[in-house]
Amino acid sequence: MKILNSIKTKFIEILKDESGQGTTEYILILVAIVGIAALFRKEITLQVDKIIQKLGSNITDAIG
């Protein structure tokens, strides 16, 4: 148990340490997110359309 607490403490320290993070790292993360979104654009669009249709249907049912 003592080892797990030590590992957990060290992990939290590493997550909180921002000394090595700079603009370049943030730009690379942003490029990766945009790239993934571009790859899955069709799937994302289909899912959003389904959600909007369900919301519209539920609103129509609630009103009518």
N, C-alpha and C positions, 0 to 999 in steps of 0.2 A: 504494500500500500504506500509505503514511503517513497518507493521508486516512481510509482504512478503520479504522486503529488509533485515530485521533483520534475518529471517530464512535463506535466501540465504547466507548472510554473515557468519552465524554460520556454515552452511553446508560446505562452501568453506574452512573455518578454519579447520574443522574436516578432510576434504579430504587432506589438506596440512600437517596435523600433522602426522609425521612419528615416533614419539617417542616410540610407542608401537610395531612397526613392527620389527620383527627379522627374523632370519634364519628359525625358525620353521614355521612361518606363510607363508613364501615364499615356503617352501617345501610342506606344506599342499595344497597350491594353485596349485603347479605343479602336485602333485599327483591327485588332482581333475580333472585338465585338461587332464592328461594322461588317467585317468579312463573314462572320458566322450568320449574321442577319441577312446578308446578301445571298448566301448559299441556301438558306431556308426560307427565302422570301415567299415562295408560292405556298408553302405549308403554313407559314405564319398568317398570310392573307386568308387562306381557307378557314383557319381556326377563328380568326377575328370575325369573318363574315358569318360563321355559324353562331358565334356568341351574339352578334348583333341581331340576327334573325330570331334567335330564341328570346332575346329581350323584347324585341318588337312584338312577338307573338304573345308573350306574357303580359305586356302592357295592354295589348288589344283585348285579351281575355279579361283582364282586370277592369277595364273601362266598359266593355260591352257586356 
